[in-house]
């Protein structure tokens, strides 16, 4: 009985009725998922647009703030360079003269502070008497001025380190629960000039941006510590440690879209926080709409099944009953032709014809695949240089005659590695490390052919080995050099170098092949500079054109070849490949190797 039930369940899974139900479900479920994804995607698009818009405002205001801080920096530097009174303060003066200088500098700072709106205070500090000359704007109250002054005196007393002066940037200090940007510069051995700005004073322009009722802007340290609104940031769990120029979404229970921009003048960033609820309030209530559509889709399921039963299942059932009776030898009972069963009658009449056509088509496809494999194999075979192959066999024959088994073994291993690489050269890209290993193997074969006459040097940093390059593109020029420039009358040296170069646009990989031969003739260089083919009537000397054409197809004009002669003699070929494409193909090559493993 159990087996009967299993057979019944198996038959049910193979019925058209079951498959139609599964098909309808397979359509509705992705549809419902697509609707929900559409809601999610719409929210993401709105967030991104709002982030980009507010990022632009934030960057604009940050640039304004940096410009103001830079102007203050410029004033302090001009004062150090051109104000003779500062230099006089570092000297031993009479008390009356010293007091006169302090009064003059105080008046000067008071006059200048009105020209720099963000500045809350200028100062000059003398380590000789720990005296502080100050000028303030109208904003800071007396207790605040006193607290900042005491902090600055504390920082500069003794021998202040470079970190206390802030180096080339404004530094952030927390004083009595408030944050300040301080700029301190050494004017003389014992004289310092500086300025300080309260963070709240710099934040005034950004308050003009509409961030919603619960949205706000603030300054944060480079480490992500808020300089203001600390309670709101802490209570909502907002993360301010995101990268400059980006945005993040964090916070609980209320989520905030956070955008920010780092200052170029100090170790702080300007941050704007926009409530997510405000961002999405202009959208339709997609959740309710998705609920209605999902419920309607579920209700349509039984209606769809009833329709399918009337239009498909009943005609199929009649046809199956007729086929069963025919199988039993009864030729009657064929359903009458009607508008609902005309398609099934056509299917029955053409089924055998279709089987014959499918059989013939399979034969044609199989024959076409065999033909394609033969063409590919022929192309691989023709990529082998027959002269190189025969010369290598002659060398093995000569070594066998003198019974130099060690060289026979090395030559055989080199040839095996060489042809193994050649037979995989039909792929578009290989790693630069594999290509250089192949070149070492190829040059070693040539060194065995011409002992003590051929030498080589490959200077490519290992961090370039993982980049993807076209196979055999280096061998083309090395092989040309040996074929056309090598002579048994004098030693011949080959050099292959590689490095990264930064061009006008994106960076590129430079591969240089040099030799000590006779170099290119003037006619050949002129033809190569024009991109002309050097192919002869017998089909030889087409390697350079082939390599150039491959680079055009693979890189779409982003790669280039340069031909020249060395100053000390010999040919020089530069291959310039775009770095981005090399990285992408290198990653794809690593992924393919990992997949094969």
C-alpha positions in Angstrom: 0.0 0.0 0.0 2.9 2.3 0.8 4.5 1.6 -2.6 1.1 2.4 -4.2 0.9 5.7 -2.5 4.5 6.5 -3.5 3.7 5.7 -7.1 0.6 7.8 -6.9 2.6 10.8 -5.5 5.2 10.4 -8.2 2.6 10.3 -10.9 1.0 13.4 -9.4 4.3 15.3 -9.6 4.6 14.5 -13.3 1.1 15.5 -14.3 0.4 18.7 -16.2 -2.0 19.8 -13.5 0.7 19.7 -10.8 3.2 21.5 -13.1 0.7 24.2 -14.0 0.0 24.9 -10.3 3.7 25.1 -9.7 4.1 27.3 -12.7 1.5 29.7 -11.5 3.0 29.8 -8.0 6.4 30.3 -9.6 5.1 33.4 -11.4 3.2 34.9 -8.5 6.0 34.5 -5.9 8.6 36.3 -7.9 6.0 39.0 -8.7 5.3 39.6 -5.1 9.0 39.5 -4.4 9.6 42.0 -7.2 7.0 44.4 -5.8 8.7 44.3 -2.4 12.1 44.7 -4.0 10.7 47.7 -6.0 9.7 49.3 -2.7 13.2 48.6 -1.3 14.9 49.9 -4.4 12.8 53.0 -4.6 13.8 53.8 -1.0 17.4 53.2 -1.8 17.2 55.6 -4.8 15.6 58.3 -2.8 18.2 57.9 0.0 21.0 58.1 -2.5 19.5 61.2 -4.2 19.0 62.9 -0.9 22.5 61.9 0.2 24.1 63.3 -3.0 22.1 66.5 -2.7 23.1 67.1 0.9 26.6 65.9 0.3 26.9 68.8 -2.3 25.7 71.3 0.3 28.0 69.9 3.0 31.0 70.0 0.6 30.1 73.5 -0.4 30.0 74.8 3.2 33.0 72.8 4.2 35.0 74.5 1.4 33.7 77.8 2.7 34.8 77.0 6.2 38.2 75.8 5.0 38.6 79.0 3.0 37.9 81.1 6.0 40.4 79.1 8.1 43.0 79.4 5.3 42.6 83.2 5.3 43.2 83.2 9.1 46.3 81.0 8.5 47.5 83.4 5.9 47.1 86.4 8.2 49.1 84.7 11.0 51.8 83.8 8.5 52.0 87.3 7.1 52.2 88.7 10.6 55.1 86.4 11.5 56.9 87.3 8.3 56.4 91.0 8.1 55.7 92.4 11.6 58.9 93.7 13.1 57.2 94.2 16.5 57.0 90.4 17.0 60.7 90.1 16.4 61.4 92.8 18.9 59.4 91.0 21.6 61.8 88.2 21.7 64.7 90.5 22.7 65.7 91.9 26.0 63.9 95.3 26.2 63.3 97.8 28.9 60.0 97.4 30.6 58.5 100.5 29.2 59.5 99.6 25.7 58.2 96.1 26.2 54.8 97.4 27.4 54.6 99.8 24.4 55.1 96.9 22.0 52.4 94.9 23.7 49.9 97.8 23.4 50.8 98.2 19.7 50.3 94.5 19.0 47.0 94.4 21.0 45.7 97.4 18.9 46.8 95.7 15.7 45.0 92.4 16.6 41.9 94.3 17.7 41.8 96.1 14.3 42.3 92.9 12.3 39.8 90.7 14.1 36.9 92.7 12.6 38.1 91.5 9.1 37.8 87.8 10.0 34.2 87.1 10.9 34.6 83.5 12.1 37.5 84.3 14.5 36.6 84.5 18.2 40.0 85.5 19.3 43.6 86.3 18.2 46.5 85.9 20.6 50.3 86.5 21.0 52.1 84.5 23.7 55.5 85.3 25.0 57.4 82.5 26.8 59.7 85.0 28.4 57.1 86.2 30.8 54.2 83.8 30.1 52.3 86.9 28.9 49.3 86.7 26.6 48.2 89.5 24.3 44.6 88.9 23.1 41.9 90.4 21.0 38.3 89.1 20.9 35.2 89.4 18.8 31.9 90.3 20.4 30.7 86.8 20.6 32.6 85.0 23.5 31.7 86.0 27.0 34.4 86.7 29.6 34.4 83.2 31.3 34.9 81.6 27.9 37.7 83.9 27.0 39.4 83.2 30.3 39.0 79.4 29.9 40.5 79.4 26.4 43.3 81.6 27.3 44.3 79.4 30.3 44.2 76.3 28.1 46.5 78.0 25.5 48.9 79.1 28.2 48.9 75.6 29.6 49.7 74.2 26.1 52.5 76.7 25.3 54.2 76.8 28.7 57.5 75.1 28.7 58.6 73.6 25.3 55.5 72.8 23.3 55.8 69.8 20.9 54.8 69.9 17.3 51.6 68.0 18.2 50.6 70.8 20.6 51.1 73.4 17.9 48.9 71.4 15.5 51.5 71.1 12.7 50.1 72.3 9.4 46.4 72.0 10.6 44.0 73.5 13.0 43.6 71.3 16.0 40.4 70.5 17.9 40.3 71.0 21.7 37.5 70.4 24.2 37.4 73.1 26.9 34.7 73.1 29.6 32.4 70.9 27.5 32.7 73.0 24.3 34.9 72.3 21.3 37.2 74.9 19.8 39.5 75.0 16.7 42.9 76.3 17.7 45.7 77.4 15.4 49.1 78.1 17.0 52.3 79.1 15.2 55.8 79.8 16.4 56.9 83.3 15.3 60.3 83.5 17.2 62.1 81.3 19.6 59.9 82.4 22.5 57.0 84.1 20.7 53.8 82.3 19.4 50.9 83.7 17.5 47.5 82.0 17.1 43.8 82.2 16.7 40.8 80.3 18.1 37.3 79.7 16.8 34.4 78.1 18.6 32.9 75.2 16.7 29.3 76.7 17.1 30.5 79.9 15.3 31.5 77.9 12.2 28.3 75.9 12.1 26.0 78.8 11.5 25.9 78.7 7.7 24.8 75.0 7.6 21.8 75.7 9.7 20.2 77.3 6.6 19.8 73.8 5.1 16.4 72.3 5.7 17.1 69.0 7.4 13.7 68.4 8.9 12.3 69.0 12.4 14.5 66.4 14.0 17.5 66.8 11.6 20.6 68.7 12.6 24.2 69.4 11.6 27.3 69.2 13.7 31.1 69.0 13.7 32.7 65.7 14.5 36.3 64.8 15.2 38.1 62.6 12.7 37.5 59.6 15.0 33.8 60.2 14.9 33.2 62.0 18.3 30.5 64.7 18.1 31.5 68.2 19.1 27.9 69.1 19.6 24.5 67.4 20.0 26.3 64.7 21.9 23.1 63.6 23.7 21.1 63.2 20.5 23.9 61.2 18.8 24.4 59.0 21.8 20.6 58.4 22.5 20.0 57.4 18.8 23.2 55.4 18.4 24.3 57.3 15.3 27.6 56.2 13.8 29.8 59.2 12.7 32.9 57.2 11.8 32.1 56.8 8.1 34.5 57.6 5.4 34.8 61.1 4.0 32.7 61.7 0.9 30.3 58.8 1.6 27.1 58.4 3.5 25.7 55.9 6.0 22.3 55.0 7.6 22.4 54.3 11.3 20.5 55.0 14.5 17.8 53.5 16.7 14.9 53.9 17.3 15.0 56.7 14.7 17.3 56.2 11.8 19.3 59.0 10.2 21.0 59.4 6.9 24.4 60.8 7.6 26.6 62.7 5.1 29.8 64.4 5.9 32.9 66.0 4.5 36.4 66.1 6.0 38.2 69.5 6.4 41.4 70.1 4.6 42.5 72.6 7.3 41.9 70.5 10.4 41.2 67.1 11.9 37.4 67.4 11.9 34.5 66.9 9.6 31.2 68.6 8.9 28.2 66.3 9.3 24.6 66.6 8.3 22.0 64.1 9.8 18.6 63.8 8.0 15.8 61.7 9.5 14.9 58.7 7.3 11.2 59.4 8.0 11.5 62.8 6.3 13.4 61.3 3.3 10.6 58.8 2.6 7.6 60.9 3.4 7.1 62.0 -0.2 6.8 58.4 -1.4 3.5 56.6 -1.8 2.7 54.1 0.9 4.1 51.2 -1.1 3.6 48.8 1.7 -0.2 49.0 1.7 -0.2 48.8 -2.1 2.0 45.7 -2.1 -0.3 44.1 0.5 -3.3 44.7 -1.8 -1.5 43.4 -4.9 -0.2 40.3 -3.0 -3.7 39.4 -1.7 -5.2 39.9 -5.1 -2.5 37.7 -6.6 -3.4 34.9 -4.1 -7.1 35.2 -4.9 -6.3 35.0 -8.7 -4.6 31.6 -8.1 -7.8 29.5 -7.9 -9.4 31.5 -10.7 -6.4 30.8 -12.9 -6.5 27.1 -12.1 -10.2 26.9 -13.1 -9.5 28.7 -16.4 -6.6 26.3 -17.1 -8.7 23.3 -16.3 -11.4 24.3 -18.8 -9.0 25.4 -21.6 -6.2 22.8 -21.2 -6.8 20.0 -18.7 -10.2 18.8 -20.0 -9.0 18.6 -23.7 -5.9 16.7 -22.6 -7.9 14.3 -20.5 -10.1 13.5 -23.5 -7.1 13.0 -25.6 -5.4 10.7 -23.0 -8.6 8.6 -22.8 -8.7 8.2 -26.5 -5.0 7.2 -26.6 -5.5 4.7 -23.9 -8.4 3.1 -25.8 -6.2 3.0 -28.9 -3.5 1.3 -26.9 -6.0 -1.3 -26.0 -6.8 -1.9 -29.6 -10.0 0.1 -29.8 -10.0 2.6 -32.6 -13.1 4.4 -31.6 -13.6 7.1 -29.0 -11.5 9.8 -30.5 -12.7 13.2 -29.2 -14.6 15.3 -31.6 -12.8 18.2 -33.2 -13.8 21.4 -31.6 -12.3 24.9 -31.1 -10.8 23.8 -27.7 -9.0 20.7 -29.1 -7.9 21.9 -32.6 -4.4 22.7 -31.3 -4.0 19.2 -29.8 -5.0 17.6 -33.1 -2.4 19.6 -34.9 0.2 18.5 -32.3 -0.6 14.8 -32.9 -0.4 15.2 -36.6 2.9 17.0 -36.6 4.6 15.1 -33.7 6.4 12.5 -35.8 7.4 15.1 -38.4 8.9 17.2 -35.6 10.8 14.2 -34.3 12.4 13.6 -37.7 13.3 17.2 -38.0 14.8 17.3 -34.5 16.8 14.1 -35.3 18.2 15.7 -38.5 18.9 19.0 -36.6 20.9 17.1 -33.9 23.0 15.5 -36.6 23.7 18.9 -38.2 24.6 20.4 -34.8 26.9 17.5 -34.0 28.7 17.8 -37.3 29.0 21.6 -36.9 30.6 21.1 -33.4 33.1 18.6 -34.8 33.9 21.0 -37.6 34.4 23.8 -35.1 36.7 21.6 -33.0 38.8 20.8 -36.0 39.1 24.4 -37.0 40.2 25.3 -33.5 42.7 22.5 -33.4 44.1 23.6 -36.8 44.5 27.1 -35.5 46.4 25.8 -32.4 48.6 23.7 -34.6 49.4 26.6 -37.0 50.4 28.8 -34.0 53.6 26.6 -33.6 56.6 27.9 -35.5 57.7 25.0 -37.6 61.3 26.3 -37.9 61.5 26.6 -34.1 60.1 23.1 -33.7 62.5 21.5 -36.2 65.5 23.4 -34.9 64.7 22.2 -31.4 64.5 18.6 -32.6 67.8 19.0 -34.4 69.3 20.2 -31.1 68.0 17.1 -29.3 69.4 14.9 -32.0 72.8 16.6 -31.7 72.8 16.3 -28.0 71.8 12.6 -28.3 74.8 12.0 -30.6 77.2 13.4 -28.0 75.2 11.8 -25.2 74.8 14.9 -23.2 71.8 13.6 -21.3 71.6 16.4 -18.8 71.1 19.0 -21.6 68.7 16.6 -23.3 66.6 16.4 -20.2 66.6 20.2 -19.7 65.8 20.8 -23.4 63.0 18.3 -23.3 61.5 19.9 -20.2 61.7 23.4 -21.7 60.0 22.2 -24.9 57.3 20.5 -22.9 56.6 23.6 -20.9 56.8 25.7 -24.1 54.2 23.7 -26.0 52.0 23.3 -23.0 51.8 27.1 -22.8 51.3 27.4 -26.6 48.4 25.1 -26.6 46.6 27.2 -23.9 47.3 30.4 -25.7 43.8 30.4 -27.3 42.5 32.1 -24.2 42.3 35.9 -24.2 44.2 36.7 -21.0 46.9 35.1 -18.8 48.7 36.4 -15.7 51.8 38.4 -16.3 53.7 36.0 -14.1 52.8 33.0 -16.3 53.7 35.0 -19.4 57.2 35.9 -18.0 57.7 32.3 -16.9 57.0 31.3 -20.5 59.5 33.9 -21.7 62.2 32.6 -19.4 61.5 29.1 -20.7 61.6 30.3 -24.4 64.8 32.2 -23.9 66.4 29.3 -22.2 65.6 27.1 -25.3 67.3 29.8 -27.4 70.3 29.9 -25.0 70.7 26.1 -25.4 70.6 26.6 -29.2 73.3 29.3 -29.0 75.4 28.7 -25.9 77.5 31.7 -24.6 76.0 34.0 -27.3 72.6 34.8 -25.9 71.8 36.3 -22.5 68.7 37.8 -20.9 67.5 39.8 -18.0 63.9 40.1 -16.8 63.2 43.1 -14.4 59.6 43.0 -13.4 58.4 43.6 -9.8 56.5 40.7 -8.3 53.4 42.8 -7.4 52.7 43.0 -11.2 52.6 39.2 -11.7 48.9 38.9 -10.9 47.8 41.3 -13.7 46.1 39.9 -16.7 47.8 40.4 -20.1 47.3 38.9 -23.6 49.2 35.6 -24.0 52.3 35.5 -26.3 52.3 39.3 -26.8 55.8 39.6 -25.3 57.1 36.5 -27.1 56.1 38.2 -30.5 58.7 40.9 -30.0 61.3 38.7 -28.3 61.0 36.2 -31.2 61.4 39.0 -33.7 64.5 40.3 -31.9 66.2 36.9 -32.0 65.0 36.2 -35.6 66.0 39.5 -37.2 68.7 41.0 -34.9 70.6 38.1 -33.4 74.0 37.2 -35.0 76.5 34.4 -34.1 79.3 36.9 -34.6 78.8 38.7 -31.3 77.0 38.2 -28.0 73.3 39.2 -28.0 71.5 40.5 -24.8 67.7 40.7 -24.2 66.1 42.8 -21.5 62.4 42.7 -20.4 61.3 45.3 -17.9 57.9 46.2 -16.4 56.6 48.9 -14.2 53.6 51.1 -13.4 53.3 54.5 -15.0 50.8 57.3 -14.3 49.6 58.9 -17.6 47.4 61.9 -18.2 44.3 59.7 -17.5 44.3 56.4 -15.8 47.6 54.6 -14.8 49.0 51.9 -17.2 51.4 49.0 -17.2 54.6 49.6 -19.2 56.4 46.5 -20.6 59.7 47.2 -22.4 61.6 44.7 -24.6 65.2 45.8 -25.5 68.0 44.1 -27.4 71.6 44.8 -28.3 71.2 44.1 -32.0 71.3 46.4 -35.0 67.9 48.0 -34.2 65.1 49.1 -36.5 65.9 50.7 -39.9 64.5 54.1 -40.7 62.0 52.6 -43.1 60.7 50.1 -40.7 60.3 52.7 -37.9 58.4 54.9 -40.2 56.1 52.1 -41.3 55.6 51.0 -37.6 54.8 54.6 -36.5 52.1 54.8 -39.2 50.6 51.4 -38.2 51.4 49.8 -41.5 51.8 46.0 -41.8 55.3 44.6 -42.5 53.9 41.4 -43.9 55.7 40.0 -46.9 54.2 38.3 -49.9 55.1 34.9 -48.5 53.1 35.7 -45.3 56.1 36.2 -43.0 56.7 39.2 -40.8 53.1 39.5 -39.8 53.7 39.1 -36.0 53.8 42.8 -35.1 50.6 43.5 -37.0 48.9 40.5 -35.4 50.0 41.7 -31.9 48.8 45.3 -32.6 45.4 44.0 -33.9 45.0 41.8 -30.8 45.6 44.7 -28.5 43.0 46.8 -30.5 40.4 44.1 -30.2 41.1 43.4 -26.5 41.5 46.9 -25.2 39.4 49.0 -27.7 42.2 51.4 -28.4 43.3 51.9 -24.8 46.5 50.0 -25.3 49.4 51.1 -27.5 52.8 50.0 -29.0 55.8 52.3 -29.3 58.9 51.4 -31.4 62.3 53.1 -31.2 66.1 52.4 -31.1 68.3 52.5 -28.1 70.9 55.3 -27.9 73.7 52.6 -27.5 72.3 50.5 -30.2 69.5 47.9 -30.5 65.8 47.9 -30.7 63.3 49.1 -28.1 59.6 48.1 -27.9 57.1 49.5 -25.4 53.8 47.8 -24.7 51.4 50.1 -22.8 48.4 48.4 -21.2 45.6 50.1 -19.2 45.9 49.3 -15.5 42.2 48.9 -14.8 41.7 46.3 -17.5 44.8 44.4 -16.4 43.4 44.3 -12.8 40.0 43.1 -13.9 41.4 40.3 -16.1 43.8 39.3 -13.4 41.0 38.9 -10.9 38.9 37.0 -13.4 41.9 34.7 -14.1 42.4 34.1 -10.4 38.7 33.3 -10.0 38.8 30.9 -12.9 41.8 29.1 -11.4 40.2 28.9 -8.0 37.0 27.5 -9.6 38.9 24.8 -11.4 40.6 23.8 -8.1 
